[in-house]
């Protein structure tokens, strides 16, 4: 899988009302796995995010993980829109 080129130095720009879409500071939009919306719903503007490769069982649908560096424990499986 191709690595996401802008994986570092990103921040949250916006989380949609339904918490299923996260927009990052580089303008990229990410569809979040429904099971992870409880995490992304707590994310707020300027929190630091890094994009990692997803090696979990849902990687074929959500090839990336968005990791919140300010909470250290919050990760959401996601696909680039």
N, C-alpha and C positions, 0 to 999 in steps of 0.2 A: 504494500500500500504506500502511496505517496505521502510523505510527511507534510503537514501543514506548515507552509513557509514562515508564517508570522506567529509561531507558537509562543514566543516569549514577549514580555513587556506589554501585555494586553490588560485592559480593564473592562469592566461591565459598563456598557453605555445605556442599555435598556433591557428590561425583562417584560415580556408581554403580559397582559392582564391574566391570560389563561396559564401563564408560566411555562408554556411549551416552546417559546422562542426566546432566545437570548441573542442580543446584538452586542458585539464587542467594539472596542475603540477603533479598530481598523476597518469598521463597517461590515464585517462578516456577520452573517445571520446563521444561527444554529437551531435545528429542531432537536428538542430534548426528549428523551425517552419518558413516557408518561409516568413511570415508576419513580422518576427522579424530580418531579415538579415540587415536591415538598422541600427539596434542597434549594432549587433555583428561585423559589418564591421568597426566600429569605435573603437573596443576593441583592445588593444595592450598588448604585453608581459608584464608580472609582475603585471597587474591590478588584484586586489583581487576580488575573486568570491566566493559566497556561493551558495549552492544548497538547494532549498526549494521545498516543495511539491506544486504541481499545483492543485488548486481547481477550476480552470476556466472551461469553457464549452469544451475546447479541451483536458482536462486532460486524457481522455482515449487514445489519440494519443501521447500526450506530458505530461507525468506524473510529470515532474519536471519543475522548473523555475531556470534559472541561473541568479543570481542577481549580478551586478557589484557594489561592495562596494566603488569603487573610484569615481563613477559618481552618485551613490545613486538613480538615476531615471531609469537606464537601466536594464530591465529584459527581458529575452528571454525564451519562452517556449521551452522545449527540451525533448528528450528521449535519454536514455543511449544506445550507440551502442555496 
